[in-house]
Amino acid sequence: MTLSWLTLLSKKKKKLNSRIGVAIIDTTDNVTISYRGNERFPLNSTFKALLCGRLLHQVDNGKIVLTESVQFQKEQLVTYSPVTEKFTSPLSMNWQQLCSAAISYSDNTAANLIAEKIGGPASFTRFLRTIGDSITRLDRFEPELNSAIPGDMRDTTTPVAISQTLQKLVLGDVLQPSSRQQLRQWMEDDKVANALLRSVLPTQWKIVDKTGSGDYGSRSIISLVWPENRQPLIIAIYITQTKATLAQSNEAIARIGKVIFSATDKKN
C-alpha cells in the first residue's frame, strides 16, 4: 500500500495545493500506517461522533437518559441545523434524536445542545484525556470551531489520535456494548457522506463514518470500514489550507480511499 498511496497523496497534495493527513489502523494486527498522521488538523464536524460517544458514556454511567426530552428556543439555532430547526419550542427532541441529527445529518445546533449537556468543550476534552487521547481538543461551539486558522491549536486533532480514539469508542471497552452499537448505528446512517469513501466502497463491504468541513478549504472524514470477511480498518483523512472546491476535496478523499481499499483487497 505504502508506495502507491504515498505517490497518490503527493499528487493530490500538489493538485489541491493543500495539507493532507491520513491515518489507517488495521485492526487485524493493530498496525497503524500514516502520512502526516501526527500533525494537527481542524476537527470540524468529525468531533460530533466523539461528542456523542461522551454522551453515551454518561448514559452508561446513569447520568443521562437517551429518551429524556429537550426543549430549545429558535434563538438557539445556529448555521446549518436541518433537523433541529423543525423542532424548536414548544416541540422537543430527546438525546437519542439529537445525536442522530448531529452525526447522521451533521446538525450544528444539535451538537451545541449535546456539548452543553455534557459540560461544554473543556469537559469533553477532559473526557478524551481520561481515555488516553492527549491530543484531540475541543475549545469552542458550532459554528466558530470551524475557523481552521493555520497554526491555531484550538479545535484540532491528529489523524492518528482521532483514529485511536474512534477505535476505543466503537470497538473498545470505553462504552457498554449497547452504546457501542448505538454510536455505530448513528455513523452508519450518515446522510452527508455519499460523495466520499462511500462512493468507492467495494460491494459487500460496510462503512460507518462522520465527515467535516470548515474554513481554509478544510474537509475531513473519520470512518470504520469492514472489508468482506475481515476485521475493520479505521481510516481518518484530513485536508486543509487549500482553495480547492468541496467537490474537488471530496474527489481527493474518494481517490485516497480507493487506493486503500484496493491494497486491502489484495491482502485478503
C-alpha positions in Angstrom: 0.0 0.0 0.0 2.7 2.5 1.0 4.3 3.3 -2.4 1.1 3.8 -4.4 -0.5 5.5 -1.5 2.3 8.0 -1.0 2.5 8.7 -4.7 -1.2 9.4 -4.8 -1.0 11.7 -1.8 1.9 13.6 -3.2 -0.1 14.2 -6.5 -3.2 15.1 -4.6 -1.3 17.5 -2.3 0.1 19.3 -5.4 -3.1 19.3 -7.3 -5.1 20.8 -4.4 -2.2 22.9 -3.1 -3.2 21.6 0.4 -2.0 19.9 3.5 -3.3 16.3 3.8 -3.1 14.0 6.7 -4.1 10.3 6.8 -4.1 7.5 9.3 -5.1 3.9 8.9 -5.4 1.4 11.7 -5.7 -2.2 10.5 -7.4 -3.9 13.5 -6.4 -7.3 12.2 -2.9 -6.8 13.5 -3.3 -3.3 15.1 -0.7 -1.8 12.7 -1.0 1.9 12.0 0.1 3.5 8.7 0.0 7.3 8.4 1.0 10.2 6.3 1.5 13.4 8.3 -0.5 11.4 10.9 0.8 13.3 13.9 0.3 16.8 12.6 -2.7 18.8 13.8 -5.7 19.4 11.6 -9.0 21.1 12.3 -11.6 18.8 13.8 -14.6 20.4 12.1 -17.7 18.2 12.4 -15.7 14.9 12.9 -15.8 15.7 16.6 -19.6 15.0 16.7 -19.0 11.3 16.6 -16.7 11.6 19.7 -19.1 14.0 21.3 -22.0 11.5 21.2 -19.5 8.9 22.4 -19.1 11.0 25.5 -22.8 11.4 25.9 -23.3 7.6 25.7 -20.5 7.2 28.3 -22.7 9.3 30.6 -25.7 7.2 29.7 -23.8 4.1 30.6 -23.0 5.7 34.0 -26.6 6.6 34.7 -26.1 10.3 34.3 -28.2 10.8 31.2 -31.3 9.1 29.8 -31.3 9.0 26.0 -35.1 9.3 25.9 -35.2 12.5 28.0 -37.0 15.3 26.2 -35.2 18.5 25.5 -36.8 21.9 24.5 -34.8 24.7 22.9 -35.6 28.0 21.5 -35.5 29.3 18.0 -32.8 31.8 19.2 -30.5 28.9 19.9 -30.4 27.8 16.3 -27.1 28.2 14.5 -26.0 27.9 10.9 -26.7 24.5 9.3 -29.3 22.9 11.5 -31.5 21.0 9.1 -33.1 18.8 11.7 -33.4 21.0 14.9 -34.8 23.9 13.0 -38.0 21.9 12.7 -38.3 21.1 16.4 -38.0 24.4 18.3 -40.2 25.0 21.4 -42.9 24.1 22.0 -41.8 21.0 20.2 -38.9 18.9 21.6 -36.3 16.2 20.8 -34.6 13.7 23.0 -30.9 13.0 23.3 -31.1 10.0 21.0 -32.7 12.1 18.3 -30.2 14.9 18.9 -27.2 12.6 18.4 -28.8 11.2 15.3 -29.2 14.7 14.0 -25.6 15.7 15.0 -23.9 12.6 13.4 -26.2 11.4 10.6 -27.1 14.9 9.4 -24.2 17.0 10.9 -26.7 19.3 12.6 -24.8 22.1 14.4 -27.5 23.1 16.9 -27.8 19.5 18.0 -24.1 19.3 18.6 -24.2 22.5 20.6 -27.0 21.2 22.8 -25.2 18.0 23.4 -21.9 19.8 24.2 -23.7 21.9 26.7 -25.3 18.9 28.3 -22.0 17.2 28.9 -20.4 20.3 30.4 -19.0 22.1 27.4 -15.9 21.8 25.3 -13.4 21.7 28.2 -15.4 18.9 29.9 -15.4 17.0 26.6 -11.6 17.4 26.2 -11.1 16.2 29.8 -13.1 13.1 28.9 -10.8 12.4 26.0 -7.8 12.7 28.3 -9.3 10.0 30.6 -9.5 7.5 27.7 -5.9 8.1 26.6 -6.3 10.8 23.9 -3.8 13.5 24.9 -4.1 15.3 21.6 -7.6 16.0 20.5 -9.2 19.1 21.9 -12.5 21.0 21.6 -12.4 24.7 22.6 -15.5 26.3 21.0 -19.0 25.6 19.9 -20.5 25.5 16.4 -20.0 27.2 14.1 -17.0 29.1 15.5 -14.9 25.9 15.9 -14.7 25.6 12.1 -12.4 28.7 11.6 -9.5 26.3 10.9 -6.9 29.1 11.1 -3.5 27.8 10.1 -1.4 27.2 13.2 -4.4 27.6 15.6 -4.3 24.8 18.1 -8.0 25.2 19.1 -10.5 22.5 18.0 -7.8 20.2 16.4 -6.7 16.6 16.4 -4.2 14.5 14.5 -5.3 11.7 12.2 -3.5 9.1 14.4 -5.0 10.4 17.6 -8.6 10.5 16.4 -8.3 7.1 14.8 -7.2 5.6 18.1 -10.0 7.3 20.0 -12.6 6.2 17.5 -11.3 2.6 17.8 -11.7 2.8 21.6 -15.3 4.1 21.3 -16.6 1.8 18.7 -14.5 -1.3 19.2 -13.1 -1.0 22.7 -14.5 -1.2 26.2 -14.9 2.5 26.9 -18.7 2.1 26.2 -21.1 -0.6 27.0 -21.9 -3.0 24.1 -25.4 -1.4 23.6 -23.8 2.1 23.5 -21.1 1.0 21.1 -23.8 -0.4 18.8 -25.8 2.9 19.0 -22.8 5.0 18.1 -22.0 2.7 15.2 -25.6 2.9 14.0 -25.6 6.7 14.0 -22.5 6.7 11.9 -23.8 4.0 9.6 -26.8 6.2 9.0 -24.6 9.2 7.8 -26.6 11.0 5.2 -24.0 13.5 4.1 -21.0 11.3 3.2 -22.0 9.6 -0.1 -19.5 11.6 -2.2 -16.5 10.5 -0.1 -15.4 7.0 0.8 -18.9 5.5 0.3 -18.6 6.4 -3.4 -15.8 3.9 -3.9 -16.6 1.3 -1.3 -16.4 -2.2 -2.8 -19.6 -4.3 -2.9 -20.2 -6.3 0.3 -18.0 -4.0 2.4 -19.6 -2.0 5.2 -18.8 1.5 6.4 -19.7 3.9 9.2 -18.4 7.4 9.1 -18.5 11.1 10.1 -17.5 13.9 7.8 -16.4 17.5 8.5 -15.8 20.7 6.6 -14.7 24.2 7.5 -12.7 27.3 6.6 -9.5 27.3 4.6 -10.9 24.6 2.4 -10.9 22.1 5.3 -12.5 18.7 4.6 -12.3 15.5 6.6 -13.7 12.1 7.4 -13.3 9.5 10.1 -14.5 6.0 9.5 -14.6 2.4 10.2 -14.6 0.1 7.2 -15.3 -3.6 7.3 -13.9 -5.4 4.2 -15.7 -8.7 3.4 -14.6 -11.5 5.8 -12.0 -9.2 7.5 -11.5 -7.2 10.7 -12.3 -3.5 10.2 -10.0 -0.7 9.1 -10.1 2.7 10.9 -9.4 5.5 8.4 -9.1 9.2 9.1 -8.4 11.7 6.3 -8.0 15.4 6.8 -7.4 18.1 4.2 -6.9 21.8 5.0 -5.2 25.0 3.7 -6.5 24.7 0.2 -8.5 26.8 -2.2 -10.0 23.6 -3.8 -13.7 23.3 -4.0 -15.7 21.0 -1.8 -16.2 18.7 -4.8 -12.5 18.6 -5.5 -11.7 17.7 -1.9 -14.4 15.0 -1.9 -12.9 13.5 -5.1 -9.4 13.5 -3.5 -10.7 11.7 -0.4 -12.5 9.2 -2.6 -9.3 8.6 -4.6 -7.3 8.1 -1.4 -9.9 5.7 -0.2 -9.9 3.7 -3.4 -6.1 3.1 -3.1 -6.6 2.0 0.5 -9.4 -0.3 -0.4 -7.6 -1.8 -3.4 -4.5 -2.5 -1.3 -6.6 -4.1 1.4 -8.4 -6.3 -1.1 -5.1 -7.6 -2.4 -4.0 -8.6 1.2 -7.1 -10.8 1.6 
